[in-house]
Amino acid sequence: MSNVTGPDNAQDRSRRLEELVDRYQEQVTRMCFLYLCDKTMAEDAVQETFLKVYRSMDTFRGESGEKTWIMKIAIRTCYDMNHSGWFRVINRHVTPDMVPEAAVPFEESDDELMNAVVRLPIRLREVILLYYYQHLNVNEVAEALGISQSSVSGRLKRGREKLKAMMEGSEFDE
Amino acid sequence: MSKRYTKDTFSESLDRRLSGFRADPWLVRRVIGAEKGEKPMKKKISAATVVIVILLVLAMAGAVAAANWTVISRFFGTGWYYNEEAIEEPLITEYDLKTVRVQATEAYWAEDGVSVVFKVECTDPNCLPYYEEGEHPEQIEYNGENVTQDELRGDKELISCEIWNPGGDSWTWYDYSDDGLFIIATAAQYNTESIKAGGTMKFQCSCWNLQTGESEDGVITVTLPPLEMQEGYFYGKE
């Protein structure tokens, strides 16, 4: 776990930000896209996330892991953006034009998984993404979302069931 | 296509599909620049219309006595019923938002649920609540499917809330929580002539599938989870 606490000066802070951006930007960008299903909103969310990271760098004491901390900020940023309207129309179907052309070959099942994930209700999608995609454990997911571990477990269970139903019996390890 | 996913294969799959999302080489510079106030970072996400948004956070604890239901009235053919006996500890919850004050003033058992009465006040004399016609959805999205409100009422896991108010049409908002409970947000439609600044609007919402527990002495406790609150938006009075 990297310690990002206590940068001494602006140069240190900039250097730490560069390290964090270098380490997490792609993950955060993809997470935000899967959450918001909108490339432009995701880009905004990424900027906002790292701005918050930069601003709170001095106060991060390492109580949680660095990744948990950043994902918590990213999720919260996406949540706020997603809730900025009232009767918002949520389009949970990602079409190919919404996703940048893949840089590497991908399989049909990859596309299927992505579309199944974005069709999950937000509360289930959050935990599925943090647990399976970001490899956080249940405790870290709970911390990132500010919910109980039992809620995480319950949502994971329901998320797996829904993914399984959408993906013709695919299994998801617990 | 059947496949077994571990955390690794799950993330590898999504990473392949999303490999087109690459690192932005200018992100650090923009973040630092924004921190210094060089240029605005965030694009405005502005609502196209201004609507009334009230989402209440309710936390209720109390004892509710089981009672025989008494039909007092029906509303719009929905078959709602009031019970004359209010709960022993009426819910009094007040939320002060920027331009609106919301109070939950009464609560009753109504069939399988609790009927809660809200009072909404405009506290900004320069604003009136405004509701734009056409915003009320006849369908909402649930689990990726478009469903009608009637269909939702048949789903025991979901709550469908309808509003009654003395002034006009109404609309509802609801959500599903982890505990099989609900989120209620109620609003009523008024045209700008029917409510004056500082006026009050009373409306009612019933909800089902509450989590209930029964103690040894037969007292039924109803609990509601704390919910998220959003600000209300109001239309400026001309």
Chai-1 contact restraints between the chains, C-beta under 6 A:
chainA,res_idxA,chainB,res_idxB,connection_type,confidence,min_distance_angstrom,max_distance_angstrom,comment,restraint_id
A,L17,B,V28,contact,1.0,0.0,6.0,A-B,restraint_1
A,E18,B,V28,contact,1.0,0.0,6.0,A-B,restraint_2
A,V21,B,L27,contact,1.0,0.0,6.0,A-B,restraint_3
A,V21,B,V28,contact,1.0,0.0,6.0,A-B,restraint_4
A,Q25,B,A23,contact,1.0,0.0,6.0,A-B,restraint_5
A,E26,B,A23,contact,1.0,0.0,6.0,A-B,restraint_6
A,T29,B,F21,contact,1.0,0.0,6.0,A-B,restraint_7
A,R30,B,L18,contact,1.0,0.0,6.0,A-B,restraint_8
A,R30,B,F21,contact,1.0,0.0,6.0,A-B,restraint_9
A,D44,B,K43,contact,1.0,0.0,6.0,A-B,restraint_10
A,Q47,B,M41,contact,1.0,0.0,6.0,A-B,restraint_11
A,E48,B,K42,contact,1.0,0.0,6.0,A-B,restraint_12
A,F50,B,V31,contact,1.0,0.0,6.0,A-B,restraint_13
A,L51,B,V31,contact,1.0,0.0,6.0,A-B,restraint_14
A,L51,B,A34,contact,1.0,0.0,6.0,A-B,restraint_15
A,L51,B,M41,contact,1.0,0.0,6.0,A-B,restraint_16
A,Y54,B,V31,contact,1.0,0.0,6.0,A-B,restraint_17
A,Y54,B,E35,contact,1.0,0.0,6.0,A-B,restraint_18
A,S84,B,I45,contact,1.0,0.0,6.0,A-B,restraint_19
A,G85,B,A47,contact,1.0,0.0,6.0,A-B,restraint_20
A,W86,B,V51,contact,1.0,0.0,6.0,A-B,restraint_21
A,W86,B,V53,contact,1.0,0.0,6.0,A-B,restraint_22
A,F87,B,E135,contact,1.0,0.0,6.0,A-B,restraint_23
A,I90,B,E141,contact,1.0,0.0,6.0,A-B,restraint_24
A,R92,B,G144,contact,1.0,0.0,6.0,A-B,restraint_25
A,P100,B,G20,contact,1.0,0.0,6.0,A-B,restraint_26
A,P100,B,F21,contact,1.0,0.0,6.0,A-B,restraint_27
A,E101,B,G20,contact,1.0,0.0,6.0,A-B,restraint_28
A,A102,B,S19,contact,1.0,0.0,6.0,A-B,restraint_29
A,A102,B,G20,contact,1.0,0.0,6.0,A-B,restraint_30
A,A103,B,S19,contact,1.0,0.0,6.0,A-B,restraint_31
A,A103,B,G20,contact,1.0,0.0,6.0,A-B,restraint_32
A,V104,B,R16,contact,1.0,0.0,6.0,A-B,restraint_33
A,V104,B,S19,contact,1.0,0.0,6.0,A-B,restraint_34
A,F106,B,R16,contact,1.0,0.0,6.0,A-B,restraint_35
A,F106,B,R17,contact,1.0,0.0,6.0,A-B,restraint_36
A,S109,B,M1,contact,1.0,0.0,6.0,A-B,restraint_37
A,S109,B,K3,contact,1.0,0.0,6.0,A-B,restraint_38
A,D110,B,S13,contact,1.0,0.0,6.0,A-B,restraint_39
A,D110,B,R16,contact,1.0,0.0,6.0,A-B,restraint_40
A,D110,B,R17,contact,1.0,0.0,6.0,A-B,restraint_41
A,D111,B,R17,contact,1.0,0.0,6.0,A-B,restraint_42
A,L113,B,S13,contact,1.0,0.0,6.0,A-B,restraint_43
A,M114,B,R17,contact,1.0,0.0,6.0,A-B,restraint_44
A,R119,B,G144,contact,1.0,0.0,6.0,A-B,restraint_45
A,Y132,B,K7,contact,1.0,0.0,6.0,A-B,restraint_46
A,Y132,B,F10,contact,1.0,0.0,6.0,A-B,restraint_47
A,Y133,B,S11,contact,1.0,0.0,6.0,A-B,restraint_48
A,Y133,B,L14,contact,1.0,0.0,6.0,A-B,restraint_49
A,H135,B,K7,contact,1.0,0.0,6.0,A-B,restraint_50
A,S151,B,D178,contact,1.0,0.0,6.0,A-B,restraint_51
A,G154,B,D178,contact,1.0,0.0,6.0,A-B,restraint_52
A,E168,B,S2,contact,1.0,0.0,6.0,A-B,restraint_53
A,G169,B,S2,contact,1.0,0.0,6.0,A-B,restraint_54
A,S170,B,S2,contact,1.0,0.0,6.0,A-B,restraint_55
A,S170,B,K3,contact,1.0,0.0,6.0,A-B,restraint_56
A,E171,B,R4,contact,1.0,0.0,6.0,A-B,restraint_57
A,F172,B,Y5,contact,1.0,0.0,6.0,A-B,restraint_58
A,D173,B,T6,contact,1.0,0.0,6.0,A-B,restraint_59
